[in-house]
Amino acid sequence: MRDLLAGARCAELTPAEFNRFSERDMVRIGPPGFWKLERQQSFAEPDNDSWVAFDRGDWAEALRLVARQRDGFLDYYRRAAARGSRYWRVRVVELPLTPYLRWELHVLRLRAACGAAIRVVGPEQVEHLEQAGPLPEVFTVGAEVMYEAVYDQGRLAGGRRFTDRDLIRRCQRLIQELYDTGEELAAFFDREVARHRAPCGG
């Protein structure tokens, strides 16, 4: 997929612009919905209270704060469904799990329970797509807009906004193909996450 993005016309965005533009576009998602691909195995999310608790080693508090997001997630996905919008996500997961992933997969499990469609794929399932480098962190918003998030040591450093409909369609199709071969998040979580001890000192 990275070869598809190389040289493609886009708007370069600062972190603030990335958040502002993507939030604006997200409220008007049309067919074929929202498709997201996550590849990196660790991120920093200092604006997320649960991640902050996880990062300081308070695992019990991190999970408590994850659970507190249930009502917000339910409302978000119900309103999306009322607009006719669907949310699909593919999470590439390498084993053994990084501490970050053992936290994030709790968040994703809650999102899935509240209405998002999420599946997991392993690195062997994306190897054929990574000859030009690791898959980018991208999401498509309907058929009109796609974003690539750019990170520096796990922190959002900016992004790119694409509006080429052919490019968006091709990338969305690749994400959908990975989704079709992936494992349902709930099954993966029960096998690989639930049995683990806390990934931090809490």
C-alpha positions as CSV (number, residue, x, y, z in Angstrom):
1,M,0.0,0.0,0.0
2,R,2.9,2.4,0.7
3,D,3.8,2.3,-3.0
4,L,0.2,3.5,-3.8
5,L,0.7,6.6,-1.6
6,A,4.2,7.4,-2.8
7,G,3.9,10.5,-5.0
8,A,0.1,10.8,-4.6
9,R,-1.2,14.3,-4.3
10,C,-2.2,15.2,-0.8
11,A,-2.5,18.0,1.8
12,E,0.2,17.8,4.4
13,L,-1.2,18.5,7.9
14,T,0.1,19.4,11.3
15,P,-1.2,17.4,14.3
16,A,-3.8,20.1,15.1
17,E,-4.9,20.3,11.4
18,F,-5.1,16.5,11.2
19,N,-7.4,16.3,14.2
20,R,-9.5,19.2,13.1
21,F,-10.0,18.1,9.5
22,S,-10.5,14.4,10.3
23,E,-13.1,15.2,13.0
24,R,-15.0,17.4,10.5
25,D,-15.0,14.7,7.8
26,M,-16.0,11.9,10.2
27,V,-19.4,13.4,10.9
28,R,-20.4,13.0,7.3
29,I,-19.3,9.5,6.4
30,G,-21.1,8.0,3.5
31,P,-20.8,4.6,1.7
32,P,-18.7,2.5,1.9
33,G,-18.3,3.6,5.5
34,F,-15.1,4.1,7.6
35,W,-12.2,1.7,7.0
36,K,-9.1,1.8,9.2
37,L,-5.8,0.0,9.2
38,E,-3.5,0.0,12.2
39,R,0.0,-1.5,11.8
40,Q,2.3,-0.1,14.4
41,Q,2.6,-2.1,17.6
42,S,3.0,0.8,20.0
43,F,1.7,4.4,20.3
44,A,1.6,7.2,22.8
45,E,-1.9,8.6,23.6
46,P,-1.3,11.3,26.2
47,D,-4.8,12.8,25.6
48,N,-6.4,9.5,26.7
49,D,-6.8,9.2,30.5
50,S,-6.8,5.4,30.4
51,W,-3.6,5.3,28.4
52,V,-2.0,7.8,30.9
53,A,-3.0,5.4,33.8
54,F,-1.6,2.5,31.9
55,D,1.6,4.4,31.1
56,R,2.2,5.2,34.8
57,G,1.7,1.5,35.7
58,D,-1.9,1.7,37.2
59,W,-3.5,-1.2,35.3
60,A,-6.6,-1.4,37.4
61,E,-7.3,2.3,36.9
62,A,-6.6,2.0,33.2
63,L,-9.2,-0.7,32.8
64,R,-11.7,1.2,34.9
65,L,-11.3,4.2,32.6
66,V,-11.7,2.0,29.6
67,A,-15.0,0.7,31.0
68,R,-16.2,4.3,31.6
69,Q,-16.1,4.8,27.8
70,R,-18.9,2.3,27.2
71,D,-21.8,4.8,27.2
72,G,-19.9,7.2,24.9
73,F,-19.1,4.4,22.5
74,L,-22.6,3.1,22.4
75,D,-24.0,6.6,21.7
76,Y,-21.4,7.2,19.0
77,Y,-22.0,4.0,17.1
78,R,-25.8,4.3,17.5
79,R,-25.8,7.8,16.0
80,A,-23.5,6.6,13.2
81,A,-25.8,3.7,12.4
82,A,-28.8,6.1,12.3
83,R,-26.9,8.0,9.6
84,G,-26.3,4.8,7.7
85,S,-22.5,4.8,8.6
86,R,-20.5,1.7,9.4
87,Y,-17.1,1.4,11.1
88,W,-14.6,-1.3,10.1
89,R,-11.1,-1.7,11.4
90,V,-8.2,-4.1,10.8
91,R,-5.6,-4.4,13.5
92,V,-2.3,-6.0,12.6
93,V,-1.0,-7.8,15.8
94,E,2.4,-9.3,16.3
95,L,3.1,-11.9,19.0
96,P,4.2,-11.6,21.7
97,L,2.0,-8.7,22.3
98,T,3.6,-5.4,23.2
99,P,2.4,-3.8,26.5
100,Y,0.6,-1.1,24.5
101,L,-1.3,-3.6,22.5
102,R,-2.4,-5.5,25.6
103,W,-3.9,-2.2,26.7
104,E,-5.3,-1.1,23.3
105,L,-7.0,-4.4,22.6
106,H,-9.2,-3.8,25.7
107,V,-10.3,-0.6,24.2
108,L,-10.9,-2.2,20.8
109,R,-12.9,-5.1,22.4
110,L,-15.2,-2.4,24.0
111,R,-15.6,-0.6,20.6
112,A,-16.5,-3.9,19.0
113,A,-19.1,-4.7,21.7
114,C,-20.6,-1.3,21.1
115,G,-20.9,-1.5,17.3
116,A,-17.6,-1.4,15.5
117,A,-16.6,-4.2,13.2
118,I,-13.0,-5.2,14.1
119,R,-10.8,-8.0,13.0
120,V,-7.2,-9.0,13.7
121,V,-4.5,-10.1,11.2
122,G,-1.0,-11.3,11.8
123,P,2.2,-10.0,10.2
124,E,2.3,-13.0,7.8
125,Q,-1.0,-11.8,6.3
126,V,0.4,-8.4,5.4
127,E,3.9,-9.4,4.4
128,H,3.0,-9.4,0.7
129,L,1.9,-5.7,1.0
130,E,5.1,-4.5,2.8
131,Q,7.8,-4.8,0.1
132,A,8.0,-1.0,0.1
133,G,8.0,-0.7,3.9
134,P,5.6,-1.2,6.8
135,L,1.9,-0.6,6.0
136,P,0.9,3.0,6.7
137,E,-1.6,4.0,9.4
138,V,-4.6,5.0,7.2
139,F,-8.3,5.3,7.3
140,T,-10.8,6.0,4.6
141,V,-13.9,8.2,5.2
142,G,-16.6,7.2,2.7
143,A,-15.4,7.3,-0.9
144,E,-14.1,10.9,-0.9
145,V,-11.4,11.3,1.7
146,M,-8.5,9.2,3.2
147,Y,-6.1,10.1,5.9
148,E,-2.6,8.8,6.7
149,A,-1.5,9.4,10.3
150,V,2.2,10.0,10.7
151,Y,4.0,9.2,14.0
152,D,7.3,10.0,15.6
153,Q,8.2,7.5,18.3
154,G,4.6,6.6,18.7
155,R,3.3,10.2,19.0
156,L,1.2,11.9,16.3
157,A,3.4,14.1,14.3
158,G,1.0,15.1,11.6
159,G,-0.7,13.5,8.6
160,R,-1.8,13.6,5.0
161,R,-5.2,14.1,3.5
162,F,-6.0,12.4,0.2
163,T,-9.0,13.1,-2.1
164,D,-8.1,11.0,-5.2
165,R,-11.2,8.7,-5.4
166,D,-9.4,6.0,-7.3
167,L,-6.6,5.9,-4.7
168,I,-9.1,5.9,-1.9
169,R,-11.1,3.0,-3.6
170,R,-7.9,0.9,-4.1
171,C,-6.7,1.4,-0.5
172,Q,-10.2,0.7,1.0
173,R,-10.3,-2.5,-1.1
174,L,-7.0,-3.6,0.3
175,I,-8.2,-3.0,3.9
176,Q,-11.4,-4.8,3.1
177,E,-9.5,-7.8,1.7
178,L,-7.4,-8.0,4.9
179,Y,-10.6,-7.7,7.0
180,D,-12.1,-10.6,5.1
181,T,-9.2,-12.8,6.0
182,G,-8.9,-11.6,9.6
183,E,-10.1,-13.1,12.9
184,E,-12.9,-11.6,14.9
185,L,-11.5,-9.5,17.7
186,A,-13.5,-11.2,20.4
187,A,-12.0,-14.6,19.6
188,F,-8.5,-13.3,19.4
189,F,-8.9,-11.4,22.7
190,D,-10.2,-14.4,24.6
191,R,-7.2,-16.5,23.3
192,E,-4.3,-14.1,23.5
193,V,-5.2,-11.2,25.8
194,A,-7.6,-12.3,28.6
195,R,-5.2,-14.8,30.1
196,H,-2.3,-12.4,30.4
197,R,-1.3,-10.6,33.6
198,A,-1.2,-6.8,33.7
199,P,1.3,-5.4,31.2
200,C,2.5,-2.8,33.6
201,G,3.3,-2.4,37.3
202,G,-0.3,-1.6,38.5
